[in-house]
Amino acid sequence: METITDYAALSDRVRRLSRPVIVGVEGFTGSGKSSLADALAKDLGAFVVHTDDYVTGEDESLSYPDRLDYGRIQSVVAGAIASAAIIIVEGVCLREALRRSGVSAD
């Protein structure tokens, strides 16, 4: 995993990746991951998947990863790969969500 702390350097790094590419943005609630993903999508013409859009039910006794619809996430990412060169997936517990979805970030 690579850590980049400058937005311009990050944007340039993603621009140089071979296509199609899946970029993961993971962080705590309120850390700015959605804003970062949306800004990159706008600048790079990427497709964004926000894992919060795939939360099922309101049972807060379950952990966040246990509340996600992995089939839908996998389907949306697969469709995005067919139509977009850059796919950005962002969310809390992202590595676990990607693992359960059968998706790998590049």
ROTI-807960 format. One record per residue (C-alpha): residue number from 0; residue in three letters; x, y, z. Coordinates in pm, whole numbers, plus 32768, in hexadecimal, padded with zeros to 4 digits. Layout:
<pts>
<pt><pos>NUM</pos><code>ALA</code><u>X</u><v>Y</v><w>Z</w></pt>
...
</pts>
This chain:
<pts>
<pt><pos>0</pos><code>MET</code><u>8000</u><v>8000</v><w>8000</w></pt>
<pt><pos>1</pos><code>GLU</code><u>807E</u><v>8157</v><w>7FA0</w></pt>
<pt><pos>2</pos><code>THR</code><u>8042</u><v>8291</v><w>806F</w></pt>
<pt><pos>3</pos><code>ILE</code><u>8025</u><v>83DA</v><w>7FB4</w></pt>
<pt><pos>4</pos><code>THR</code><u>7FD6</u><v>8517</v><w>8078</w></pt>
<pt><pos>5</pos><code>ASP</code><u>7FC0</u><v>861B</v><w>7F5F</w></pt>
<pt><pos>6</pos><code>TYR</code><u>7E86</u><v>8630</v><w>7E86</w></pt>
<pt><pos>7</pos><code>ALA</code><u>7F40</u><v>8690</v><w>7D48</w></pt>
<pt><pos>8</pos><code>ALA</code><u>8034</u><v>8570</v><w>7D75</w></pt>
<pt><pos>9</pos><code>LEU</code><u>7F14</u><v>8480</v><w>7DB4</w></pt>
<pt><pos>10</pos><code>SER</code><u>7E55</u><v>84F4</v><w>7C83</w></pt>
<pt><pos>11</pos><code>ASP</code><u>7F8E</u><v>84D5</v><w>7BAD</w></pt>
<pt><pos>12</pos><code>ARG</code><u>7FD8</u><v>8379</v><w>7C39</w></pt>
<pt><pos>13</pos><code>VAL</code><u>7E79</u><v>82FC</v><w>7BE8</w></pt>
<pt><pos>14</pos><code>ARG</code><u>7E8B</u><v>8399</v><w>7A8D</w></pt>
<pt><pos>15</pos><code>ARG</code><u>7FC5</u><v>82CB</v><w>7A44</w></pt>
<pt><pos>16</pos><code>LEU</code><u>7F32</u><v>8178</v><w>7AAB</w></pt>
<pt><pos>17</pos><code>SER</code><u>7EDD</u><v>807D</v><w>799B</w></pt>
<pt><pos>18</pos><code>ARG</code><u>7D6B</u><v>805B</v><w>7949</w></pt>
<pt><pos>19</pos><code>PRO</code><u>7C75</u><v>7FEA</v><w>79BC</w></pt>
<pt><pos>20</pos><code>VAL</code><u>7CDA</u><v>8039</v><w>7B21</w></pt>
<pt><pos>21</pos><code>ILE</code><u>7C23</u><v>8021</v><w>7C6D</w></pt>
<pt><pos>22</pos><code>VAL</code><u>7C96</u><v>811F</v><w>7D6F</w></pt>
<pt><pos>23</pos><code>GLY</code><u>7C34</u><v>80F2</v><w>7EDB</w></pt>
<pt><pos>24</pos><code>VAL</code><u>7C03</u><v>8211</v><w>7FD0</w></pt>
<pt><pos>25</pos><code>GLU</code><u>7BDC</u><v>819B</v><w>8138</w></pt>
<pt><pos>26</pos><code>GLY</code><u>7BB8</u><v>8262</v><w>8278</w></pt>
<pt><pos>27</pos><code>PHE</code><u>7AF3</u><v>82AA</v><w>83AF</w></pt>
<pt><pos>28</pos><code>THR</code><u>7999</u><v>8345</v><w>83A8</w></pt>
<pt><pos>29</pos><code>GLY</code><u>79BC</u><v>84B9</v><w>8364</w></pt>
<pt><pos>30</pos><code>SER</code><u>7B26</u><v>84A1</v><w>82EF</w></pt>
<pt><pos>31</pos><code>GLY</code><u>7AE0</u><v>8531</v><w>8194</w></pt>
<pt><pos>32</pos><code>LYS</code><u>7AF0</u><v>83F2</v><w>80C5</w></pt>
<pt><pos>33</pos><code>SER</code><u>79AA</u><v>843C</v><w>800A</w></pt>
<pt><pos>34</pos><code>SER</code><u>7A1E</u><v>859D</v><w>7FBA</w></pt>
<pt><pos>35</pos><code>LEU</code><u>7B6F</u><v>851B</v><w>7F43</w></pt>
<pt><pos>36</pos><code>ALA</code><u>7ACD</u><v>840C</v><w>7E6D</w></pt>
<pt><pos>37</pos><code>ASP</code><u>79D8</u><v>8504</v><w>7DD4</w></pt>
<pt><pos>38</pos><code>ALA</code><u>7AEE</u><v>8600</v><w>7D8A</w></pt>
<pt><pos>39</pos><code>LEU</code><u>7BC6</u><v>84F6</v><w>7CE4</w></pt>
<pt><pos>40</pos><code>ALA</code><u>7A9A</u><v>847D</v><w>7C1B</w></pt>
<pt><pos>41</pos><code>LYS</code><u>7A55</u><v>85DC</v><w>7B9E</w></pt>
<pt><pos>42</pos><code>ASP</code><u>7BC2</u><v>861F</v><w>7B46</w></pt>
<pt><pos>43</pos><code>LEU</code><u>7C04</u><v>84CB</v><w>7AA8</w></pt>
<pt><pos>44</pos><code>GLY</code><u>7AB2</u><v>8474</v><w>7A10</w></pt>
<pt><pos>45</pos><code>ALA</code><u>7A95</u><v>8347</v><w>7AF8</w></pt>
<pt><pos>46</pos><code>PHE</code><u>796A</u><v>8280</v><w>7B74</w></pt>
<pt><pos>47</pos><code>VAL</code><u>7938</u><v>8284</v><w>7CEF</w></pt>
<pt><pos>48</pos><code>VAL</code><u>78A4</u><v>8176</v><w>7DCD</w></pt>
<pt><pos>49</pos><code>HIS</code><u>784D</u><v>81E9</v><w>7F2E</w></pt>
<pt><pos>50</pos><code>THR</code><u>7822</u><v>80B6</v><w>800A</w></pt>
<pt><pos>51</pos><code>ASP</code><u>772C</u><v>8179</v><w>80E6</w></pt>
<pt><pos>52</pos><code>ASP</code><u>7639</u><v>8162</v><w>7FC1</w></pt>
<pt><pos>53</pos><code>TYR</code><u>762E</u><v>7FE8</v><w>7FF4</w></pt>
<pt><pos>54</pos><code>VAL</code><u>75DD</u><v>7FD5</v><w>8167</w></pt>
<pt><pos>55</pos><code>THR</code><u>74B5</u><v>7EEE</v><w>819B</w></pt>
<pt><pos>56</pos><code>GLY</code><u>73CA</u><v>7F17</v><w>82C1</w></pt>
<pt><pos>57</pos><code>GLU</code><u>73F3</u><v>7FEB</v><w>83F4</w></pt>
<pt><pos>58</pos><code>ASP</code><u>745C</u><v>7EDB</v><w>84E9</w></pt>
<pt><pos>59</pos><code>GLU</code><u>7576</u><v>7F91</v><w>8596</w></pt>
<pt><pos>60</pos><code>SER</code><u>75C0</u><v>7E60</v><w>866D</w></pt>
<pt><pos>61</pos><code>LEU</code><u>7671</u><v>7DDB</v><w>8537</w></pt>
<pt><pos>62</pos><code>SER</code><u>77CA</u><v>7E58</v><w>84D9</w></pt>
<pt><pos>63</pos><code>TYR</code><u>77E4</u><v>7F3B</v><w>83AA</w></pt>
<pt><pos>64</pos><code>PRO</code><u>7878</u><v>7E27</v><w>82CF</w></pt>
<pt><pos>65</pos><code>ASP</code><u>775A</u><v>7D40</v><w>8330</w></pt>
<pt><pos>66</pos><code>ARG</code><u>765C</u><v>7E40</v><w>82B6</w></pt>
<pt><pos>67</pos><code>LEU</code><u>76DB</u><v>7E65</v><w>814F</w></pt>
<pt><pos>68</pos><code>ASP</code><u>7640</u><v>7DC6</v><w>801B</w></pt>
<pt><pos>69</pos><code>TYR</code><u>7774</u><v>7D27</v><w>7F80</w></pt>
<pt><pos>70</pos><code>GLY</code><u>76C1</u><v>7C9D</v><w>7E50</w></pt>
<pt><pos>71</pos><code>ARG</code><u>7650</u><v>7DF9</v><w>7DEC</w></pt>
<pt><pos>72</pos><code>ILE</code><u>77AB</u><v>7E8C</v><w>7E28</w></pt>
<pt><pos>73</pos><code>GLN</code><u>7848</u><v>7D7D</v><w>7D51</w></pt>
<pt><pos>74</pos><code>SER</code><u>7746</u><v>7DB2</v><w>7C3F</w></pt>
<pt><pos>75</pos><code>VAL</code><u>7771</u><v>7F2C</v><w>7C39</w></pt>
<pt><pos>76</pos><code>VAL</code><u>78ED</u><v>7F14</v><w>7C2F</w></pt>
<pt><pos>77</pos><code>ALA</code><u>78DD</u><v>7E12</v><w>7B15</w></pt>
<pt><pos>78</pos><code>GLY</code><u>77F5</u><v>7EF5</v><w>7A4F</w></pt>
<pt><pos>79</pos><code>ALA</code><u>78D6</u><v>801F</v><w>7A8F</w></pt>
<pt><pos>80</pos><code>ILE</code><u>7A06</u><v>7F62</v><w>7A10</w></pt>
<pt><pos>81</pos><code>ALA</code><u>794F</u><v>7F2C</v><w>78C9</w></pt>
<pt><pos>82</pos><code>SER</code><u>7903</u><v>809E</v><w>78A1</w></pt>
<pt><pos>83</pos><code>ALA</code><u>7A13</u><v>8162</v><w>7958</w></pt>
<pt><pos>84</pos><code>ALA</code><u>7B8D</u><v>815B</v><w>7952</w></pt>
<pt><pos>85</pos><code>ILE</code><u>7BAD</u><v>81C8</v><w>7ABF</w></pt>
<pt><pos>86</pos><code>ILE</code><u>7ACD</u><v>814A</v><w>7BD5</w></pt>
<pt><pos>87</pos><code>ILE</code><u>7AEE</u><v>81DD</v><w>7D32</w></pt>
<pt><pos>88</pos><code>VAL</code><u>7A58</u><v>8116</v><w>7E52</w></pt>
<pt><pos>89</pos><code>GLU</code><u>7A49</u><v>81C6</v><w>7FA1</w></pt>
<pt><pos>90</pos><code>GLY</code><u>79CE</u><v>8166</v><w>80F6</w></pt>
<pt><pos>91</pos><code>VAL</code><u>7A04</u><v>8109</v><w>825E</w></pt>
<pt><pos>92</pos><code>CYS</code><u>7AA0</u><v>7FAD</v><w>828A</w></pt>
<pt><pos>93</pos><code>LEU</code><u>7AE4</u><v>7FB4</v><w>8115</w></pt>
<pt><pos>94</pos><code>ARG</code><u>7BE2</u><v>7E9B</v><w>8107</w></pt>
<pt><pos>95</pos><code>GLU</code><u>7AEA</u><v>7DB2</v><w>81B2</w></pt>
<pt><pos>96</pos><code>ALA</code><u>79CE</u><v>7E29</v><w>80D0</w></pt>
<pt><pos>97</pos><code>LEU</code><u>7A9E</u><v>7DED</v><w>7F98</w></pt>
<pt><pos>98</pos><code>ARG</code><u>7B0B</u><v>7C96</v><w>8014</w></pt>
<pt><pos>99</pos><code>ARG</code><u>79A4</u><v>7C2E</v><w>8057</w></pt>
<pt><pos>100</pos><code>SER</code><u>7939</u><v>7CB8</v><w>7F04</w></pt>
<pt><pos>101</pos><code>GLY</code><u>7A47</u><v>7BF9</v><w>7E4C</w></pt>
<pt><pos>102</pos><code>VAL</code><u>7AD7</u><v>7D42</v><w>7DCB</w></pt>
<pt><pos>103</pos><code>SER</code><u>7C44</u><v>7DAD</v><w>7DDC</w></pt>
<pt><pos>104</pos><code>ALA</code><u>7CBF</u><v>7F11</v><w>7DE0</w></pt>
<pt><pos>105</pos><code>ASP</code><u>7DF1</u><v>7F59</v><w>7D0D</w></pt>
</pts>
